[in-house]
C-alpha cells in the first residue's frame, strides 16, 4: 500500500510538473521587453536603452531589419535596427518647423504617422497639416499632399487641406490612405489627387453606411487586410474599430461604443479610446492598442471575431517589462509587425520602443503590402544554393524574375541569426561568426517562401 501511495504521489507530482511546464511555456507567449529608449525624454542616438526618445508614436517595419518610428515630440523620424539595436535619426533635428530638402536640415512639427514602402517613408506631419515623403536613397524630404493650411478640402494634392493628419498606409498601387484626425475621415492620395473615401469632412459622429455618409469621431490609425482589401480604422472617441470594405461601405468591426475593457465576441467587446492597429502577416489577427485610455494591447481573431487581451493592465499607467498581462504601458501610440513574428510598440509616454514575440505573428511574409505576385517560386526550378556544406560564404541564385525580397537564417530552435535583402539573380551571404551546424535559410519573395536546410562546416 505504501509503495502504491508513493507511486501515486510521484505520478501526481509529475503531472503537476507537466502542468507547470505547460503554463510556463504558455505565459512566455506574450513577453514584453524594451528594445530602445528609457524613461528619459530627449534626442540621442545610441544602442538599445542607451538611446533617448521623446514620445515615439507610429512604428513601421521595412519588411526586413529596420523599424522606423515617428519620434513625435522630437519632431523627427528615427530608425531602430533590429540586428544591432542601434537607434539613428533619419530626418528632423528636435526643432519644430516646416522645411523640405536634405534630411539633415528638414523639419517637421509633431509628426505622428510613418509608413515604409519601396525605400520611401511616408509621414503624417500632424501640426503642419501635410503628408511628407522621405527618399531614403537620396536622403531628401518633400511634401506630397497638403497646402499646409489647416482645413478640409479635396482636389489637387498641393491644394488639398488636412487637419492634423495622423497615421497612413500605402498599398501596392502607391495609393496612400490617411487618417485625417480632426476632419474625422479617411482620405486617399492617388495620381496627384486627394479624395475622401469614408467620413464627412469636419463632421464628427458615429454612423455606419456608405463611405460618403458614414461618420467617425477622430480617426487615428488604419491597416489593410491584403487578402480582402478591407481597411480597419481605430475610431478613437467612439471607442470602436471600424471596417471599410472594398465597396467603401463602413461597418463597426469591434466594440459597442461604450468605453470599457471587455473581452469576448467583437460585438459585445469594449475598448477605451483605441489608438493604434496592425494586422498579422497572414491576415488572421488584428492587434489593437487600447492606448489612450486602456494602456493595453488586444487582439481580434478574424476567423471567429473573439477579442482578447495579450498585454497591459487596464487601465493602469506605468512601465514594466515581463509577462504580457503584467506588463505596464503609458500611452501606446504605435503597433507594427515585423516579418519575423515580433510586434513592436510605440510606448509614447514611457519614451520607449517595446517588443512582443507573438506566436501568430510569424508569417514568412513581411507585414507590408506585397500583392503583386509574378509567379510561385519552386525550389527545384527557381532556386539554386551552393556550396552546401559551406565553409564561410554561401551563394544562392533566384531565376524566376522575382521582385526583391529578404532572407533569414535561423538555427534549429528557431532563433533568427541573420537577415538581409534578396535580389533577383545572384546573392551572397557571409557566414562569418556562424558555428558549425545545421541552419534554415528562408527566402521571402512575392508572398512566397522557400525554406532550405544549410550546413556550416568550417
N, C-alpha and C positions, 0 to 999 in steps of 0.2 A: 504493500500500500504506500509506504514511504517513498519507494522508488518511483511508483506511478505518479505520486504527487510531485516529486522533484521533476520528472519529465514534463508534467503538465505545466509546472511553473516555468520551466525553461522554454517550452513552446509559447507560453503566454508572453514571456519577456521578448522572445524572438519576434513574435507578431508585433509587439509594441515598437521594437526597433525598426521593423519594416515600415510601420506607420510613421515613425519619426523621420526615417529617411525619405519616405514619400512626401511628407509635409515639408521637410527642408527643401527638397527639390522643387516642390510647388511654389514655396514662398520666395524662391530665388528668381522666379519668372519676371518680376517687375521691379528689380532692384534699381534704385535711383542713385546716381553718382554725379558729382560735379566734375566737369572736364575743363572748364575755363572760367576765369574770373573768381573774385572773392567778394566779401561784403563791402569792400571799399568801392567808392564811386570815383571814376576818373578815366583818363585815356592813356593807357600804357600798353604797348605791345610786349609780348613775352610768351613763355611756355606755360600752358595749363593755368593753374591757380595763381601763378605769378603775374599773369596779365590782369589788367584792370579795365572794367567796362562801366557803362553808365546807362542802365535801363535797356538791355537788349530786348528788342521786340521780335519781329518776324525772323525766323530761321529757315533756310532752304538749302537742300543738298544740290551739288552739281552732278550727282549720279556716280561719283567716284570717291575722291578722298577729301573733298572740301565741304565745309558748312559755312555758308555766308549768312551774316546776320546784320540787321539794322540796329546799330548801337544808337538808339534814338536820342537820348539826352546828350550824347557826344556829337550829334549832327554828322554821323559818319557811318560808313559801311565797312564792316570788318569781315575777316576770314579766319576760320578755325580749321587747321589741318588735322584730320583725324589720325594720321600716322605719327606725325612729330609732336602733336599737341600745341604747335605754335599758333599764336594769335597775331595777325598783322592787320594793318589798316589799309583798306583798298582805296577809299576816297573819302574826302572830308577831313577836317582837322580840329574838330572840337568847337569851332566857332560857327554860330548860325549865320546863314546868308543864302544868297541865290546866285550861283555863278557856275556856268558851264566851262568846259575846257579841260586841260590836263587834270588827272585825278589828284595830283599833289596840291592843286590850288582850287579845285572845285569846292563849292559849299552847298550845304543842304540845311533845311530848317525842320527839325524833328521828323526825319524820315522814319516811317514805320513799316512799310511793306518792302519786301525784296523777293525776287524770283530769278532763278538762273535758267538760261536757255541758250545753248549753242554759243558759248563764250561771251554772252552778254548777260549783264544783270539789269533787271528792270526794277525801278524803285518808285514806291508811292511816297512822294515828298510832301508830307502831310500839310505843314503850315505854309508851304509855297504854293499849294493847290495845283501841282503839276505832276506829270509822270516823267521820270528821267530814265535814261539808259546809260549804262557803263560798258564801254567796249574794253573787255579785259585783255585783248591782244595789243591794242594801241594805247590803252590807259587814257581814254577820253570820255568825258561825261557830256551828254547832250540832253536837251528837252525834247520829248517826242509828242507830248499832248498837254494841253492846258495853256491858257494865256497868262496864268499867274494871278488873275483876278478871281477872288472868291465869288462863287455863284453857281448857277446851273444853266448850262447851255450846251446842246448837241451841235454837231456840224464839223467843219474842217478842224483837224486836230489842233492846229496852232491858235484857233479862235475859241475852242470849246472851253467851258468853265467847269471846274470841280470845286468841291467844298470839303476840304480835309480828306482827300483820298487815302485809304488805308492799304489793305493788302491786295495782291493781284496774282493772277496766274496767266500763263501763256501756253496756248495749245500748239499742235504740230503745224497748223497753218499760219502761225505767228499772229493769231488773234489774241489780243490782250483783254482780259476781263478784270475789272477794277471794282472793289467795294468802295463806293463813294459814301463815306461815313455819314456826314451831316446832310447829304442830299437823300439819304435813306433809299439808295437804289444801287443796281449793278449796271455798270457801263461797259461798253465794248469799244475797243480801238482796232480798226481794221481798214487797210487801204487808205490811210490818212484821214479817216472819218471817225467821229465819236458818236455812238448811238446809245440809247438806254434800252436794255433788254428786259429789265424787271424793276418794278417800282415806279412811283410817280415822283419825279424830281422835286425835292424840297418838302415833300408831304410825308410826315411820319404817321404810322398807323399799323394795323395788323389785319391784313385781308389776303386770303388766297384767291387764286383765279388766274386769268390770262396775265402775262407779264406786264402789259401796259396799264392794268388796273389794280394789280396786287400792291400791297403796302407793307413796308418794313419800318423798323424803328432802330436806326443805327446799324448798318451792315458793317461787319469788321473783316472777316476772313472768309475764304472760299477755297474749295478744292473740287476736282473733277474726277468722276468715275470714267476711266478711259475705255471701259467696255461699253457703257451706255451713253456717254456724253452728258449724264446728269451733273449739274453743278449743285454743290451743297454749301450753304451760307450760314454763318453764325449771325443770328439776328439778336443783337445784344439785349436791348431794352425790352424785347418781347419774350426773352428767356427761352427761345426755341431755336432749333435747327431747321432751316427751310430747304426745300429742294426745287430747283428749276430744271425741268426736263428738256429734252431736245426740241420740243414744240413750244418752249418758253411758257409753259404752264407752271405756276407756283403752288406748292403744297407745303404743309407742315410735316416734316420728316420725323422729328422727335421733340418731345416736350409738350406740356399742357398750356404754357404761357404763364403759369403761376411759378414765382420764384421759389426754389427749394432744392433739395438734393435727394431725389428718389430714384432708385434703380428699378429695372423691370422692363416691361413692354414699352416700346418707344412712345406709344400714345398716352401712357399714363406716367412716364418718367418726368422728372422735374430738373431743371437747370437754373443756375443763378448767374445771369449776365455772361453767357459763354463768349469767349474771345477768339480763340484760335482753333483751327481744324486741319486735319490732313487724313488722307486715305492710304491704307496699306497698298503695297505694290501689286498684290493680287486682287485688289478691289473687293476685299471680303470684309474689312472692318473700317469704320471711320472712328478716328480718335478726336476727342473734343477737349479743349482746355476750358474748364469752368473757371476761368482765370480771374475775372474782375470781381466776382462775388463769392466764388466757391473755393478757389485755390486748390482744385484737384483736377485729375485727368480721368475722363470717362471714355469708354469705347462702346460703339454701337455695331452690332452684327448686321451685316447686310443680308444675311440669309434668314434670320428669324426676328430681327428688329429688337433684340434684347439690349438694354443699356446696363452697363456695369461699371464700377469704379475700380481703377487699377492703381492709382497713386494719389497721395494727398489726403488730408484730413479736413473734411468740411466742417465749419468754414474757417478753420484755424490758419492764422498767418504765422509764418516763421521760416526757419531754414534748418533742414535736417536731411542728410542723406540716409539711405537704408531701404529696407523692405518697403515696397510701394505704398501700402496703406498706413505706414507710419512716417513716411517722408513728409516734409513740410515745404511749402512754396509761399511766395509772396508776389502775387500778380503775374500769373503765367500769361504771356502775351504772344508766344510763338510755339508752333509744333511742326516738325517735319521728320519724315523717314529718310534714312539713307539706304542704299541698295543692299546693305549687309544685315538689315533687320534691327537697326537701332533707331530709337525715337529721340530726337534732340528737342530741347525745351528752352525757350527764351524765358528765363525766370527774372522778370524785369526788375522788380524792386529788391531782389537779392543780388542783382548785378552779376548774375552767373548764367552760364550755359550748362544745363544738366542733361543727363542721358539715361535712357532706359533701354535695355536689350529686350525686345518684345518678341515672344515666341512666334506669333503670327505675322510679324513684320518682315521676316526674312522672305525674300521673294525671288531672287535671281534677276529681277529687272529693276533698274533704277526707278525711284519714285518721281519720275519726270515724264512728261508726255512724249511717247515714242511709238506712235501708232503706225508709222509709215513702214510697214513690213514689206521688204522686197521679196524675200524668199525665206524658206525654212532651212536653217543650217543642218547639214548632215555630217556627222563626224567622219564618215568614210569618204564622202565626196568632196567636202569643202574645207577640211581641217587637216593640217599636217604638222606634227610636232617632232623635233629632233634636237640633240640626241636624247634618248631616254633609255637608260640612266644618263644623267647629266653630271659633269664634274665642275660646273660653275656657271656656264652660260647656256640658257635654254632658248631655243628658237621655235617659233611656230608660224605657220602661214595660213591665211584665210583666203579662199578663192571665189567666194560667192558674191563678190561685188557689194558687200555689206556696207552700211553706214558705220562710222566709228562707234566704238563701244568701250568697254573696260573689262579688266580681268581681276580675279582674286586668286591668291594661292593660300590654301588653308591646310592646317595639319590634320592628323587623323581624329582629333577630338573637336574639330570644328572651329578652332581659333584662326582668324584671318592673320596671315603673316605678312602679306604684301599685296598691294593693289596697284593698278596702273591703267593707262589708256591702251586701247586696241585700235589698230588701223587695218584697213583692207590691205592684204598683201603680207609682207614680212614683218614680224615682230620679234623683239629680242628682250629677254629678261635676265638680269644679272642676279644670280643666286648667292652672291657673297653673303656670308653670315649664316646661311642655312646649315643646319646639322644634317648628317646623313640620315636618310629615312624616306618614308613614303608621304607624299603630299597630294592634294587635289587641286588641279588647275581648272578654274571655272571661267569661261569666256561668255560675256553677255553682249549680244548684239541683236538689233531688230526684234526685240521682245522674245528672243530665243536664247537658250542656254546650252553650252557644250561643257561637259564635265569630263576631264581626263586625269587618270592617275599618272603621277610622275614620280620618278625615283631620283633622289640626290645621292650621289656616290662619289666622294672625292678621295 
